Amino acid sequence: MPRITSYPTITPTSGDLVLIADTSGSGNPTKTATASSIAELAEFSFTKNSITTAQLKSLNTTPVTLVTAPGVGKVIVPISIVIKYNYAGAAMTVNDDLNIVQGSVAIYQWTNALAGVVSSMRLVSDDVTGDAVLVGNTALTIQVAAGDPTVGASTSTLDVYTYYRTLTL
């Protein structure tokens, strides 16, 4: 039997392999599974997206994908989204409201997010529609509502932490 204390500690990534005992087979054979497949059993997943100043500058023209479309018969259900605004240089002006969008429907909004003059974080929990409308087999994106932000001298960035589950319909 291997000694657990002799192995280095790591932060697993979704593609890492984990040893499991397959209780459905005779003798409970040892097999491997990916860390992401085990996370799916827990019914939640996590992504972090770092959004550059250049991406912010074109956030209406080119929305950033936070979670890719899950496939036919599935829907992304956001559990919690934390947005960290990293202020640098100057505030952005015009079109500075951030929207979390599924399909063409804005399900969350942070008003004046890019107009801040200090770094800040927000737990995005207020939906803009009363009851969030979820769209099957559709990516979750972040964008601004209309027109690209005016960046000017700003070099601000965003980090978006998305906790979600994929529901099979």
N, C-alpha and C positions, 0 to 999 in steps of 0.2 A: 504494500500500500504506500503510495507517495506521501511525503510529508508536505502538508499545505504550506508550512512556514518557509519552505525552501524555494518557493516560487516568488518572482517579483510581482509587486502590485502594479496594475495598469488601469487606465480608464478605457473600458471596452468601446469599440466602434461597432456599427451595425453589421459589418461583415466578419467580425471575429467569430471564431468557433468556440463552442462550449461543449464539454462532455456531458452526456446525459445517459441514463439507464432507460432503455426502451422496455417498458413493462408490458407492452402488447405482444412481445416475442417470447418464445420459450427460453428460459434462463436469464431473462432481463439483459440482453446484450448491450454493451456500451456502444453508443453512436455519437455523432456530432450534430449540432444544430447551430445556426447562426444566432448571434446576439439579437438581431432584429426579429427573427422568428419567435424568440422567447418574449421579447417586448410585446409582440402582437398578441401573445397569450394573455398578457396583462391588460390588453386592449388600449394601450396608449403608446404614443411615440413622441419624439422630441426632435426639433431641428433648430439650428441657429443659422441665421443669414446675416452676413455683414454687408451693408449697402454703402457703396462709395459715394463721394460727392458727385462724380460723373453720372452715376445711376440715379441719384436724387434729381439731378438737373433734367433728366428725361423720364421722370416717374409716371407721367401721364402717357407719353408716347410709347414707352417701353416698361410696363409694370414688371416688378420683380416677383418671381414665383417663390413662395414660401414653402408650399407642399405641392408636389406634382399630382396630377389627376390619378386617382386610385384604381381606375379600371371600371368596366361595366358592372353594374349591380352593386357598386360601393359608393359611399359618400364620406367626405372628411367632416368630422364634427370637432370644431375647435373647442378645447377645454379652457385654455388660458393662453394669452399672448402678452408677452412683456416686450415693450419697445424701449430701447435705450437710445436717446438722442445725445450724440457726442458733439457738443457745440464747439466750433472753431472758426475764428476769423470774423464772422458777421452773421447776422440773421438772414435767412432767405425771405424773400418777399413774393407776394402774389402766388396763389395756388399752393398754400402751405398746409392744407388739411390732409392728413393721412387717412386713407381708407383701406380696410382689409376687405377684399372682394372675393366672392365665389361666383364664377360665371360673370354675369354683368350686374350682380346684386351686391351692394355695399352692406356688409353685415356688422362692421364696426367702424367707428370714426374717431380720430383724435384731432379736434379743431385747433388750428394754428400751431400745429406741432413743430413745423420747420421754421417758425418765426421766433423761437425762443432765443434768448441771449445767454443762457446758462445750460449746462448739460443737465438732463433730467431723465427720469424713467417713468413709464406709465404701464400699469396693468390694464390692458384694453378689455373692458368687460361690459361697457354700455353698447348695446346694439342700436343701430339707427332706425330699424324698421319696427320696433315693438317686439316682434317675434322674429328672430333671425331666420331668413329663408335659406335653406341648404339646397344645393344643386348637385345631383349625382354625377359621378365620373367627371368632376371638374376640379381644376387646380385651385389652391388658395393663393391669392396674390396680394401684394401691397402696391398702392398707387395713390395718386392724387385725383380729385374729382374731375377737374377740367383744366386743360392747359398745363404746361410744365412749369415748375417753380422757377423763379428768378433767383439764381444762385449768387450773382455778383461776386463779392470777395470772400464768400463763405467757403470753408473747406470742411463743413460739418458732415458727419456720417451717422448711420444708424446701425444698431445691432438689434435683430428681431428674434426673440426666443418663442417658438411656437410649440405648445403642448397640445396634442390632438389624439383622437382615436379614429380609426377607419371602421366604419360600420358597414357590414355586408347586409344588403337589403333583401 
